[in-house]
Amino acid sequence: MIDKQSDGVIIGIDLGTTNSAMAIVEGGQPKIIENTEGNRTTPSVVALSKAGERLVGQIAKRQAVTNSDNTIYSAKRLMGRRFKDKEVQKALKILPYHIREGNSGSVEIKLGEKWLRPSEISAMVLQKLKADAEAKLGKKVTDSTKRKTNRS
Amino acid sequence: MTTKKQHTNKKRGHAETPKTPDSVNQLESKAQEYLQGWQRCQADFENYRKEEDKNRQLAREFLKATIVSELIPVLDNFDVAMKHSPGDSTSPADPTDSKAKQWLHGIGHIHKQLVQLVESWGVRIINPVGEPFDPLYHEALDHDGAGHAVTQVVHKGYLFQDRVLRPAKVRVGTQAAPSQPTQQANQT
């Protein structure tokens, strides 16, 4: 009989404001998994290149200077907040990308021609982590547990 | 009085009684079971051996990558030193001039030797002056606001087995820098 769990694997994700990381449990102990670039942490950065290609992680961070309008970082800082929140108003002054008030007072970020919610930006980071974990482990990730904390 | 040997013979005599077809079948299935177990064990061992070979190979590559990563600052310092070598600044009348030039020439050779050593390990040097900026291999430190070409390489990048050990740290813009004194490295 094939054990259902052996088909897939469960990963734990630490979704950080600046960097994110992923881990599995091996022999009862957590073990950090390296991303496809061979690093234990992945910058929580999403960008849309001039060619219209979506870049996530280290690669997005490397081109930030050349493409600041379309390089989104610290999106987690805006997650779950209203546009009029003090924290968002403070972030508006320092973040180089475009932010606007969305439906019912939410926050929206411009990436290319689209306006996205901060959670959609973070989802792109999570997708990259999941894809990297699958490539590294050679197994499909069927479930995950996420840790998201705000220090401020 | 029966001896121990006689007792054993009796036991053997009992074991050598003719087998019924059922017991033969049972023994055959048991033998088949043991054979399959042994075959599985052999296959598991073969897989383990292959996995161990692969792990050893990965460990060797990881070690090389670690050594090269630690050598990168040394290579950077050599690049900077060669860039700022006095060159022809000494006076031709100076009797120490030719000696200084020879010494510099020797240092240049040591630098070249070090670069050749890391290249022999499969390391490729990224020195992309004039090429389009590519965030897969380059990290932008500065952008003049227009253009998308690498105008200057501040620090060369290093690639090992298609893994970027360090991206080339570059300036991006429209015009190429007037000169790049360190051209011995590969263009990628």
Contacts between the chains, C-beta under 8 A, distances in Angstrom:
chain1	res1	chain2	res2	distance
A	37	B	163	7.4
A	37	B	164	6.7
A	38	B	163	5.4
A	49	B	135	7.4
A	50	B	148	6.6
A	55	B	135	6.4
A	59	B	135	4.7
A	59	B	136	6.0
A	60	B	135	7.4
A	62	B	135	4.3
A	62	B	138	6.7
A	62	B	139	4.2
A	62	B	140	6.5
A	62	B	167	5.9
A	63	B	133	7.2
A	63	B	135	3.9
A	63	B	140	5.8
A	64	B	140	7.4
A	65	B	140	4.2
A	65	B	141	6.6
A	65	B	142	6.4
A	65	B	143	5.0
A	65	B	172	7.4
A	66	B	133	6.3
A	66	B	140	4.7
A	66	B	143	4.5
A	66	B	148	7.1
A	66	B	172	5.1
